[in-house]
Amino acid sequence: MYSGGALISGFIVGNNIGASKVVVRAIGPSLAQSGVTNPLLDPTLELRDNNGALVIADDNWQDNASQAAQISASGLAPANPLESAVATSLVPGTYTAIVAGKNGGAGIGLVEVYNLP
C-alpha cells in the first residue's frame, strides 16, 4: 500500500527458460469501492530492471491501445481509467515497480504483479 512519496515494490522473475509474460498494475481510485477512504486518485507506474533502467512506464492504462488490448485480454483491466497498468515480457531477474501520485498526488495505492500463463 502507498500513502505518500512513492510505493516501491520489488519482485523476481524466476529461472524459467525464456521470458515470462507479466501484467503490473497501479491501483488507486477503485480502492474506494473497497472502503479505502483516501485512495491515490491518479497513480503512475514505472517498471525498472536490476540496474535501475526504465523497462516500461504508464499513466492511465487505456492511453496505449496495444497495451490496453493486452491487459484487457488477460482479464486484468483496471476498473478505473486513471489507474496504470503494463503488459510485458521479462527475462529472469529482479525488477522494481514504482507507483507515485501524478503531479505529487498522495493517497493510498496498491501495486499488483501478475505472472501470465
C-alpha positions in Angstrom: 0.0 0.0 0.0 1.1 3.6 -0.7 0.3 6.7 1.3 2.7 9.3 0.0 6.1 9.7 -1.7 6.4 6.5 -3.7 5.5 2.9 -3.3 8.4 0.7 -4.3 7.8 -3.0 -4.8 10.4 -5.5 -5.8 9.8 -8.8 -7.5 11.7 -11.6 -9.1 11.1 -13.3 -12.4 12.2 -16.9 -11.8 14.7 -19.1 -13.8 12.2 -20.1 -16.5 13.6 -20.8 -19.9 12.9 -17.6 -21.9 10.8 -14.6 -20.9 7.8 -14.5 -18.6 4.6 -12.5 -19.5 3.5 -10.2 -16.7 0.9 -7.6 -16.0 1.8 -5.0 -13.4 -0.9 -2.7 -12.1 -1.0 0.5 -10.0 -4.4 0.7 -8.4 -5.8 3.8 -6.7 -9.3 5.3 -7.4 -11.1 1.9 -7.5 -9.9 1.2 -3.9 -12.7 3.5 -2.7 -15.2 0.7 -3.7 -13.5 -1.4 -1.0 -13.8 1.2 1.7 -10.4 2.9 1.3 -11.1 6.5 2.4 -8.1 8.2 0.9 -7.3 6.4 -2.4 -4.5 7.6 -4.7 -6.5 9.5 -7.3 -4.2 9.2 -10.3 -1.3 6.7 -9.9 1.6 6.5 -12.3 3.7 3.3 -12.8 7.3 2.7 -13.7 8.9 -0.8 -14.1 12.7 -0.8 -13.8 15.3 -3.6 -14.1 18.0 -4.6 -11.7 20.2 -1.7 -13.0 17.5 0.9 -12.4 16.9 1.2 -16.2 13.3 2.0 -17.2 11.7 -1.0 -18.8 8.2 0.4 -19.3 6.1 3.1 -17.8 2.4 4.1 -17.8 -0.1 6.7 -16.7 -3.7 5.9 -17.5 -3.8 2.3 -18.7 -6.1 2.9 -21.7 -3.8 5.5 -23.3 -1.8 3.0 -25.3 -4.2 0.9 -27.5 -1.8 -2.0 -27.9 -1.1 -2.2 -24.1 -4.8 -1.8 -23.3 -5.7 -4.7 -25.6 -3.2 -7.0 -24.0 -4.2 -6.0 -20.5 -7.9 -6.5 -21.3 -7.3 -9.8 -23.0 -5.6 -11.0 -19.8 -8.7 -10.3 -17.7 -6.7 -7.8 -15.6 -8.1 -4.5 -16.8 -8.2 -1.9 -14.0 -11.6 -0.7 -13.0 -10.8 3.0 -13.4 -9.2 4.7 -16.5 -6.9 6.8 -14.3 -5.2 3.6 -12.9 -2.0 2.4 -14.5 -1.0 -1.0 -15.9 1.5 -2.5 -18.2 1.8 -5.9 -20.0 5.3 -7.0 -21.0 7.6 -9.9 -21.2 10.5 -10.0 -18.8 13.7 -12.2 -18.8 14.6 -13.8 -15.5 15.9 -11.3 -13.0 14.9 -8.8 -10.4 12.6 -5.9 -11.1 11.1 -2.9 -9.3 7.7 -1.4 -9.7 7.4 2.2 -8.6 4.0 3.8 -8.0 3.6 7.5 -7.4 0.8 10.1 -7.5 0.6 12.1 -10.7 1.7 15.7 -10.0 2.7 14.9 -6.5 -0.7 13.5 -5.5 -0.9 11.4 -2.3 -3.2 8.7 -1.1 -3.4 5.0 -0.6 -2.5 2.9 -3.6 -1.7 -0.7 -4.4 0.8 -2.4 -6.7 0.0 -5.8 -8.2 2.2 -8.1 -10.2 0.6 -11.0 -12.2 2.5 -13.8 -13.9 0.6 -14.9 -17.0 0.4 -18.4 -18.4 
